[in-house]
Amino acid sequence: MNNTFKHVLIVVIIYLIPISSSSQDVYDKFSRKLCKCLEKEKVQSPSGMEPCFEELLVKNMKELKEVYKVEAFSDIDTEDLGNKVGVRLLKNCDYAIGIFSNQEKEEQEKIVKQANLTCDDLKSGDFYYLTNKTNIVPDTTHVTISKNMFLERMDNGRTYSLLDINWQDECNFELEFKESNDPLKKELSTPGDKYKYEILANREKSIVLKVFWGEHEFQVEFFKGK
């Protein structure tokens, strides 16, 4: 399930979503239990999260089967479970955010804001970004920006997300979520949610964005379409 959580984190970073706080449900409860385990075991990397997640499954097997209305644990929709628990873990557990933040810092080049940065050519066009849903094949999200529209297409065009884009100045913009039929992004967003971006670099083949989550800082790379 580590890949699921990393995929969830990347999508959350892309959106920087102020996830709405609703009454606690079973996924909130599971995420808080998972957070406590991560802190207790002093987990330092995403790969170290697996034992805590397995412990969560074993100790809550009966409740999970009731939630998904199945007789056998093998019939549980684990992708749905990973999405929902992962989203709430990143909402409820600053310790988990820190785990991924540390890994991102190790893996990514630290980008300083480009001197004499211009972004006018980014206000329309086609882009894409990658999320590692598996260790082998990255998942590609295609993005089209046109006037006030920000359209994402995932899963080879089978799912989408539609947002309004509002440029605050030349290199800062805000997105407002409108609708989506993507299972994960429907978990993350409700209509009207807004997300802020700052462009750090406008390269020949890509742009680098900076986003913040509490005290943690992340960078995301959008590649320019051909």
Backbone as a ProteinNet text record, in pm:
[ID]
protein_1_A
[PRIMARY]
MNNTFKHVLIVVIIYLIPISSSSQDVYDKFSRKLCKCLEKEKVQSPSGMEPCFEELLVKNMKELKEVYKVEAFSDIDTEDLGNKVGVRLLKNCDYAIGIFSNQEKEEQEKIVKQANLTCDDLKSGDFYYLTNKTNIVPDTTHVTISKNMFLERMDNGRTYSLLDINWQDECNFELEFKESNDPLKKELSTPGDKYKYEILANREKSIVLKVFWGEHEFQVEFFKGK
[TERTIARY]
81.2	0	85.6	216	300.2	283.7	276.7	260.8	130	24.4	-103.3	-90.6	-25.5	-11	73.9	180.4	262.8	183.7	104.4	19.7	-77.9	-140.5	-232.2	-160.5	-38.7	35.2	63.2	107	139.8	16.5	-97.2	-220.1	-258.9	-244.7	-275.5	-183.7	-54.7	39.6	2.1	-34.9	-74.8	-189.9	-284.9	-402.1	-385.8	-301.1	-289	-426.6	-504.8	-646.4	-675.7	-760	-808	-920.4	-883.9	-983.5	-1084.2	-1212.2	-1315.3	-1318.1	-1346	-1348.9	-1492.2	-1522.1	-1656.2	-1651.9	-1767.7	-1772.6	-1683.9	-1624.5	-1529.4	-1597.8	-1542.8	-1594.8	-1491	-1518.4	-1430	-1291.1	-1281.8	-1152.5	-1071	-1139.8	-1071.1	-1011.2	-1092.3	-1047.1	-926.2	-931.8	-819	-693.9	-712.3	-596.3	-529.6	-609.3	-552.3	-477.7	-532.2	-462.8	-330.2	-334	-212.7	-108.8	-153.6	-62.4	6.3	-71.3	-14.4	91.5	66.5	163.5	291.5	278.7	396.5	481.7	414.9	487.7	553.1	477.3	529.3	652	646.2	756.1	866.7	844	942.6	979.9	877.3	898.4	958	1060.5	1133.6	1121	1060.8	1051.3	920.9	870.5	747.3	755.8	873.4	887.1	867.7	889.6	872.6	729.3	637.4	497.9	421.1	472.2	399.6	357.2	446.5	403.9	288.4	288	178.9	47	53.1	-69.8	-120	-29.8	-70.5	-132.4	-73.5	-129.3	-269.8	-289.8	-421.4	-524.2	-486.8	-578	-614.3	-513.8	-536.6	-627.1	-600.8	-675.8	-816.9	-843.1	-974.5	-1043.8	-1005.9	-1056.9	-1208.9	-1263.8	-1408.2	-1482.4	-1436	-1503.1	-1491.6	-1377	-1358	-1453	-1472	-1564.4	-1707.4	-1741	-1874.9	-1890.5	-1786.6	-1792.2	-1812.8	-1739.7	-1747.5	-1852.2	-1921.7	-2031	-1985.4	-1875.9	-1822.2	-1799.2	-1790.8	-1767.1	-1618.1	-1543	-1399.9	-1317.5	-1206.1	-1120.6	-1067	-1046.8	-993.1	-1088.2	-1216.6	-1315.7	-1323	-1246.2	-1245.9	-1180.7	-1237.4	-1181.3	-1061.2	-941.7	-823.7	-779.1	-808.6	-773.6	-857.5	-986.6	-1075.1	-1031.7	-1000	-954.9	-826.6	-730.6	-604.5	-625.2	-712.3	-740.8	-798.8	-900.2	-972.2	-888.3	-818.9	-732.9	-613.6	-556.8	-442	-473.6	-590.1	-631	-643.6	-709.4	-730.5	-602.4	-512.8	-383.6	-308.1	-310.4	-239.2	-310.6	-438.4	-512.6	-489.1	-487.5	-487.8	-350.2	-249.9	-122	-4.9	39.1	153.6	280.1	284.7	402.1	417	304.8	309.9	354.9	305.4	349.7	500.7	552.4	696.5	776.2	721.7	789.4	808.1	699.6	706.5	786.1	775.3	850.3	1000	1044.4	1187.2	1233.4	1148.7	1185.9	1191.5	1094.6	1093.2	1218.9	1261	1381.1	1504.6	1509.2	1623	1622.1	1501.7	1490.9	1495.9	1450.8	1435.1	1546.9	1576.4	1667.8	1597.1	1666.8	1608.5	1615.5	1498.6	1491.4	1477.6	1565.3	1555.2	1480.2	1398	1316.8	1404.3	1366.5	1442.6	1446.5	1563.7	1577.5	1510.4	1450.6	1383.6	1280.5	1204.3	1106.4	988.3	950	830.3	740.7	608.3	515.3	399.4	402.2	291	262	365.7	345.6	283.3	263.8	207.7	57.7	0.5	-139.9	-236.1	-182.1	-262	-167.8	-221.3	-137.4	-163.9	-85.2	-98.2	25	1.8	107.5	74.8	167.1	137.6	229.2	183.1	268.3	253.3	350.2	357.3	336.5	264	251.4	280.8	359.6	400.8	299.3	199	101.9	162.3	263.9	336.5	484.7	565.8	710	759.3	673.1	718	668.8	538.2	480.7	420.6	473	414.2	281.3	190.2	61.3	73.6	23.9	35.7	-97.4	-94.1	-211	-187.4	-276.5	-266	-344.5	-286.4	-347.1	-359.9	-479.3	-500.6	-544.6	-471.9	-507	-555.4	-675.3	-731.8	-821.8	-783.5	-857.7	-871.4	-993.3	-1010.9	-1031.8	-999.8	-1023.6	-893.9	-896.4	-786.5	-846.1	-818.9	-878.4	-770.6	-796.4	-706.2	-774	-695.7	-745.4	-651.6	-710.4	-634.2	-679.3	-601.9	-640.2	-672.5	-579	-595.5	-724.6	-760.2	-877.2	-1008.6	-1007.6	-1132.8	-1188.6	-1102.3	-1149.8	-1095.7	-1158.7	-1119.8	-1145.7	-1084.3	-1116.8	-1121.6	-1219.6	-1237.1	-1228.6	-1142.3	-1123	-1118.7	-1151.9	-1130.7	-991.1	-921.8	-790.3	-798	-745.2	-744.6	-601.2	-541.7	-403.8	-401.4	-328.2	-316.8	-219.9	-115	-19.5	49.1	160.8	219.8	255	302	351.8	286.1	175.2	100	-44.9	-101.5	-240.4	-313.3	-445.2	-532.4	-628.1	-648.3	-744.5	-866.6	-983.9	-1107.1	-1172.4	-1188.7	-1242.4	-1390.1	-1427.2	-1566.2	-1626.4	-1560.8	-1617.6	-1512.3	-1538.3	-1448.8	-1523.2	-1486.3	-1537.6	-1425.2	-1310.9	-1197	-1214.7	-1203.5	-1230.2	-1147.6	-1017.1	-932.4	-962.1	-973.8	-990.8	-1128.5	-1226.9	-1356.3	-1345.8	-1256	-1232.6	-1165.6	-1077.6	-997.9	-1072.6	-1164	-1215.9	-1367.2	-1416.2	-1557.2	-1565.7	-1673.2	-1683.8	-1661.8	-1577.3	-1546.4	-1413.8	-1354.3	-1221.9	-1120.7	-1031.1	-933.3	-791.6	-699.3	-561.7	-467.2	-360.4	-268.4	-136	-80.9	44.6	137.4	266.3	367.2	462.4	486.3	580	721.5	810.6	949.6	1040.1	1013.4	1102.3	1023	1055.6	997.6	1110.4	1120.5	1229.8	1186.9	1280.9	1251.6	1145.1	1152.5	1061.6	965.5	977.6	890.8	881	785.6	776.5	780.6	835.7	844.6	756.9	668.1	575.7	614.7	586.2	608.1	474.4	453.9	334	375.7	289.7	319.3	207	245.9	148.2	191.3	125.3	166.4	309.8	394.7	534.9	620	560.5	634.9	623.7	730.3	736.8	759.9	689.3	701.7	718.7	778.5	790.7	728.5	665.4	600.7	643.2	670.9	713	603.4	563.2	472.3	554.9	538.9	611.1	526.1	591.7	521.7	486.9	363.7	324.2	391.8	401.3	467.5	373.4
-120.3	0	126.9	116.1	235.8	315.6	247.1	316.7	393.5	334.2	403.6	532.7	526.5	645.9	750.8	707.1	804.9	866.8	785.4	839.5	941.3	909.3	1001.5	1130.5	1118.4	1237.5	1328.2	1270	1351.7	1425.5	1356.2	1422.1	1532.8	1507.4	1610.6	1730.8	1705.7	1815.6	1895.7	1826	1894.8	1990.3	1945.5	2027.2	2114.8	2071.8	2141.4	2169.6	2065.8	2079.7	2101.3	2201.3	2216.8	2117.9	1991.5	1885.4	1921	1914.3	1956.2	1864.7	1923.5	1848.1	1806.1	1678	1627.1	1541.3	1491.7	1406.2	1284.7	1235.7	1126.1	1001.7	939.3	814.2	705.6	587.6	475	499	570.9	596	696.7	794.5	885.8	806.7	716.5	635.4	551.6	486.8	405.8	491.3	610	694.6	739	765.8	807.8	691.9	572.1	454.5	433	448.6	432.4	536.6	658.9	766.8	734.6	684.9	650.6	542.6	445.4	338.4	393.4	481.5	540.3	616.4	691.9	768.2	676.1	575	480.8	406	362.4	286.1	376	507.9	606.2	577.8	553.7	525.4	648.2	626.8	737.4	741.8	638.9	634.9	567.9	597.8	533.2	381.4	326	180.2	120.3	200.5	151.5	155.4	206	217.1	86	-7.6	-130.6	-209.6	-233.8	-311.3	-246.4	-114.1	-46	-62.5	-55.9	-71.7	-215.2	-311.7	-452.1	-478.2	-418.3	-432.9	-374.3	-260.7	-197.9	-290.6	-354.7	-445.4	-564.6	-624	-744.6	-714.7	-604.9	-572.8	-521.7	-479.8	-423.5	-501	-627.2	-706.6	-721	-746.4	-765.8	-638.7	-523.8	-397.4	-362.8	-392	-363.7	-447.4	-573.5	-658	-606.3	-551.8	-494.4	-366.9	-284.1	-158.7	-185.7	-285.6	-315.1	-422	-468.7	-565.4	-688.4	-748.4	-868.6	-974.5	-1098.9	-1210.2	-1238.3	-1219.3	-1250.8	-1123.3	-1119.5	-1001.6	-975.5	-1081.4	-1067.1	-991.7	-979.2	-910.1	-759.4	-711.4	-568.8	-491.2	-378.4	-291.1	-217.7	-277.2	-222.2	-87.8	-66.2	64	174.4	147.8	244.1	266.6	158.7	169.1	251.6	223	297.1	444.3	477.2	616.9	690.3	629	697.5	709.5	602	609.1	700.5	690.9	774.3	922	961.7	1101.9	1151	1072.2	1114.8	1109.2	1017.5	1013.9	1144.2	1191.8	1313.6	1437.1	1423	1531.4	1534	1415.8	1406.3	1388.8	1353.9	1309.7	1389.7	1489.6	1569.3	1484.5	1381.3	1293.4	1223.4	1179.2	1113.2	1209.9	1333.6	1434.7	1452.1	1452.3	1467.3	1354.1	1230.8	1114.8	1136.7	1174	1194.6	1319.3	1421.4	1544.8	1517.7	1439.1	1406.6	1328.9	1236.3	1159.2	1249.4	1339.2	1428.6	1515.2	1562.8	1646.1	1569.2	1440.1	1356.8	1328.2	1311.4	1268.8	1384.7	1502.2	1611.2	1714.6	1771.1	1884.6	2006.3	2079.4	2198.4	2312.4	2364	2467.5	2605.1	2695	2834.2	2909.3	3006.2	3077.4	3138.2	3111.4	3154.7	3306.7	3360	3504.6	3545.5	3664.7	3717.6	3619.5	3559	3458.3	3520.1	3460.8	3500.3	3378.9	3399.8	3286.8	3304.8	3407.6	3434.4	3317	3244.6	3134.3	3011.3	3016.4	2902.2	2917.5	3029.3	3056.4	2986	2913	2822.6	2716.9	2597.9	2491.5	2357.7	2257.8	2121.2	2083.6	2018.7	1978	1837.9	1780.6	1655.3	1640.7	1562.4	1529.1	1380.9	1326.9	1183.3	1152.4	1045.2	993.8	845.3	796.8	656.2	570.1	521.3	430.4	291.8	258.5	132.7	163.1	65.7	83.3	75.1	28.5	1.7	108.5	130.5	220.6	342.9	463	583.8	616.6	674.7	715.5	859.4	888	1020.6	1093.6	1214.6	1301.6	1412.9	1423.9	1526.6	1650.2	1766.5	1892.9	1985.1	2042.2	2143.9	2273.4	2381.5	2513.3	2597.6	2655.2	2737.2	2843.4	2969.9	3081.7	3057.7	3037.8	3016.7	2869.8	2777.3	2634.9	2559.4	2470.3	2380.2	2239.9	2162.6	2029.7	1922.8	1825.4	1711.7	1585	1499.2	1370.7	1260.5	1163	1054.2	920.2	816	678.3	666.6	715.5	711.9	779.1	887.7	964.9	916.6	809.8	756.1	839.7	912.7	999.3	1140.1	1236.3	1375.8	1455.9	1574.5	1675.2	1809.9	1890.8	2022.2	2129.3	2229	2338.5	2470.9	2579.1	2713.2	2758.7	2830.1	2884.8	3036.8	3097.8	3242.9	3288.1	3360.2	3406.6	3528.9	3517.8	3627.1	3734.5	3691	3778.8	3693.4	3736.1	3664.4	3520.2	3492.1	3357.7	3293	3348.4	3288.3	3270.2	3151.7	3129.3	3048.9	3052.2	2981.1	2894	2771.8	2681.5	2667	2659.7	2632.5	2506.5	2408.5	2279.2	2290.7	2228	2227.3	2087.2	1988.5	1853.7	1753.2	1625.7	1517.4	1385.5	1291.6	1155	1059.3	1112.7	1031.5	990.6	861.3	815	886.1	905.5	968.2	1117.5	1185.1	1330.3	1370.1	1281.1	1307	1297.3	1212.2	1203.5	1330	1386.9	1500.5	1632.2	1649.4	1782.4	1789.4	1909.3	1942.1	2070.8	2090.1	2211.2	2337.7	2425.5	2551	2550.8	2432.5	2428	2501.2	2576.8	2656.1	2617.4	2624.6	2582	2681.3	2714.3	2817.6	2756.8	2815.4	2770.4	2889.5	2862.4	2958.9	2889.4	2949.3	2892.6	2937.8	2840.3	2870	2880.7	2796.8	2793	2759.6	2826.6	2801.6	2752.9	2618.5	2557.7	2527.4	2480.6	2449.9	2341.5	2238.9	2125.3	2108.6	2192.5	2175.3	2304.1	2305.3	2412.9	2349.6	2422.1	2373	2461.8	2398.5	2468.5	2445.9	2544.6	2529.4	2537.8	2444	2445	2418.3	2456.1	2437.4	2357.4	2275.2	2204.2	2225.5	2316.5	2349.7	2399.8	2334.5	2373.6	2306.2	2220.8	2144.5	2209.6	2199.5	2258.8	2149.7	2159.6	2060.5	2129.3	2058	2103.9	2000.2	2048.3	1960.6	2004.8	1908.6	1941.3	1905.6	2004	1983.2	1985.4	1882.9	1877.9	1940.4	2009	2073.9	1972.2	1980.3	1890.8	1925.8	1829.2	1850.9	1921.1
0	0	0	13.1	13	-115.2	-231.2	-357.8	-361.1	-301.7	-296.5	-218.9	-101.6	-20.1	-90.2	-160.4	-230.6	-345.1	-415.2	-521.7	-463.8	-350.3	-284.2	-248	-192.3	-151.7	-270	-382.4	-499.1	-548.4	-551.3	-595.8	-499	-369.7	-270.6	-287.7	-312	-333	-456.7	-564.6	-686.6	-657.2	-577.3	-548.3	-424.1	-329.1	-200.2	-142.5	-125.5	-97.1	50.5	82.2	219.6	244.5	272.1	283.6	392.7	359.9	453.1	575	690.5	815.5	844.3	826.9	853.2	978.8	1019.2	1136.6	1113.1	1218.8	1205.3	1150	1046.8	995.5	1018.4	965.4	990.9	932.6	820.2	758.2	839.1	899	991.1	1107.3	1161.9	1276	1238	1121.2	1076.5	1055.2	998.4	971.8	1102.4	1203.9	1332.5	1399.6	1386.3	1440.4	1367	1235.7	1156.2	1194.6	1216.4	1256.2	1389	1484.5	1615	1602.3	1515.6	1494.4	1432.4	1333	1268.9	1370	1456.2	1557.6	1660.9	1704.6	1805	1753.9	1628.2	1569.5	1513	1520.1	1470.3	1323.9	1243	1100.6	1032.6	951.3	888.9	736.8	676.1	530.2	489	367.7	321	321.8	291.2	290.2	428.5	533	669.1	718.9	635.1	675.9	664.8	585.7	555.8	680.1	777.5	895.3	970.9	980.8	1050.8	975.9	842.2	765.2	775.3	770.8	783.4	920.7	1024.1	1158.8	1165	1099.5	1095.9	1031.5	920.8	851.8	938	1000.2	1081.3	1200.1	1269.2	1390.8	1362.5	1238.6	1206.5	1093.9	1077.2	967.2	972.3	1089.2	1102.9	1063	1112.6	1081.7	933.3	873.8	732.2	645.6	681	605.3	617.9	734.8	753.5	670.5	667.8	591.9	443.9	390.3	247.3	214	319.2	300.6	222.4	268.6	206.1	313.2	267.9	359.9	376.4	267.3	270.6	260.5	332.4	330	189.4	112	-24	-116.1	-76.5	-159.3	-130.1	-34	-2	-116.1	-151.3	-254.7	-194.2	-207.8	-141	-200.5	-330.5	-389	-325.7	-309.9	-245.1	-100.4	-31	107.3	116.7	28.4	29.7	2.5	-95.4	-127.2	-6.3	55	162.8	289.5	325.2	443.6	415.8	293.7	259.7	265.3	209.8	212.9	356	440.3	578.7	660.7	626.8	695.1	670.8	547.2	513.7	566.3	598.6	661.3	812.3	874.2	1020.2	1082.8	1003.7	1061.3	1005.9	1079	1035.7	1031.7	1116.8	1117.6	982.4	922.9	792.2	683.8	688.6	592.8	601.3	723.7	743.4	681.5	688.5	629	479.6	411.7	268	231.9	316.1	291.1	292.5	389.4	397.9	275.1	228.8	109.8	-13.4	-27.4	-142.8	-144.9	-27.7	-20.7	-64.4	-30.1	-69.2	-219.1	-276.8	-416.3	-514.8	-473.2	-568.2	-558.5	-673.3	-678.9	-619.6	-534	-474.4	-575.1	-613.3	-715	-649.7	-686.5	-644.5	-752.9	-713.2	-811.6	-920.8	-1041.9	-1159	-1170	-1200.4	-1219.8	-1350.3	-1350.8	-1470.7	-1525.4	-1434.4	-1471.5	-1546.6	-1658.3	-1732.2	-1750	-1738.5	-1740.1	-1837.2	-1917.9	-2008.7	-2101.5	-2143.4	-2237.2	-2170.9	-2039	-1966.9	-1944.5	-1988.8	-1958.3	-2052.6	-2147.9	-2230.1	-2286.1	-2308.3	-2362.8	-2297.5	-2336.4	-2284.9	-2203.4	-2089.9	-1998.2	-1946.2	-1870.9	-1802	-1681.8	-1583.1	-1468.6	-1437.7	-1364	-1339.6	-1192.6	-1164.1	-1028.4	-1032.2	-937	-937.3	-863.2	-937.8	-876.8	-857.4	-936.5	-919.3	-928.9	-896.6	-906.1	-1050.1	-1141.4	-1277.8	-1375.6	-1379.4	-1478.6	-1410	-1437.1	-1378.8	-1444.8	-1368.9	-1420.5	-1469.6	-1589.7	-1649.6	-1641.5	-1585.7	-1585.1	-1685.6	-1783.2	-1886.8	-1844.1	-1865.3	-1824.2	-1944.9	-1963.8	-2066.9	-2000.7	-2027.9	-1976	-2093.4	-2079.7	-2186.5	-2124.7	-2139.2	-2079.8	-1930.3	-1880.2	-1736.2	-1701.7	-1793.1	-1770.9	-1744.5	-1645.5	-1612.4	-1611.1	-1716.2	-1731.9	-1718.1	-1630.8	-1613.6	-1666.6	-1731.5	-1779.8	-1730.2	-1662.4	-1603	-1660.7	-1627.4	-1662.9	-1811.8	-1895.7	-2041.9	-2088.7	-2020.9	-2060.8	-2005.8	-1924.4	-1872.2	-1757.2	-1686.8	-1579.6	-1600.7	-1535.6	-1555.1	-1426.8	-1420.3	-1320	-1390	-1357.1	-1418.4	-1311.4	-1334.4	-1240.3	-1316.4	-1246.3	-1300.1	-1259.7	-1349.2	-1316.7	-1317.8	-1212.8	-1199.9	-1172.1	-1265.6	-1249.6	-1158.3	-1046.8	-950.2	-999.8	-1064.7	-1133	-1239	-1291.2	-1404.1	-1372.5	-1250.2	-1220.4	-1097.9	-1050.8	-941.2	-984.7	-955.5	-993.5	-887.5	-897.5	-805.2	-885.4	-839	-900.9	-811.8	-874.1	-800.7	-857.5	-772.2	-815	-851.4	-966.3	-1010.3	-1003.9	-1070.9	-1072.8	-1115.8	-1085.6	-1126	-1117.5	-1204	-1191.9	-1152.4	-1108.8	-1066.6	-919.9	-887	-750.1	-643.2	-668.5	-568.5	-557.1	-669.3	-664.6	-613.2	-627	-564.3	-412.8	-365	-220.6	-169.1	-249.5	-205.6	-209.8	-305.2	-333.4	-327.8	-297.1	-310.5	-392.2	-468.3	-550.4	-468.5	-522	-453.6	-381	-357.9	-295.5	-383.3	-321.2	-396.3	-355.4	-453.1	-431	-497.3	-428.3	-476.3	-523.7	-629	-688.5	-713.3	-703.2	-746.1	-843	-958.2	-1054.5	-1018.1	-1000.1	-964.5	-1086.4	-1186.6	-1302.4	-1428.2	-1536.3	-1667.5	-1756.9	-1767.7	-1842.2	-1985.1	-2062.9	-2201.8	-2214.7	-2128.1	-2142	-2024.9	-1921.5	-1805.5	-1725	-1632.9	-1534.5	-1396.1	-1298.7	-1161.4	-1073.8	-998	-909.6	-764.8	-679.9	-536.5	-464.8	-371	-287.8	-143.8	-48.7	92.6	158.5	256.4	338.7	483.6	551.6	687.2	687.5	764	772.2	664.2	585.1	486.2	348.6	273.1	139.4	35.5	-75.8	-182.4	-316.8	-409.4	-547.1	-639.4	-746.2	-842.9	-981.9	-1069.9	-1206.2	-1306	-1385.1	-1497.9	-1625.9	-1708.4	-1835.7	-1944.9	-2037.1	-2146.7	-2253.6	-2305.9	-2413.4	-2542.9	-2632.2	-2760.1	-2857
[MASK]
++++++++++++++++++++++++++++++++++++++++++++++++++++++++++++++++++++++++++++++++++++++++++++++++++++++++++++++++++++++++++++++++++++++++++++++++++++++++++++++++++++++++++++++++++++++++++++++++++++++++++++++++++++++++++++++++++

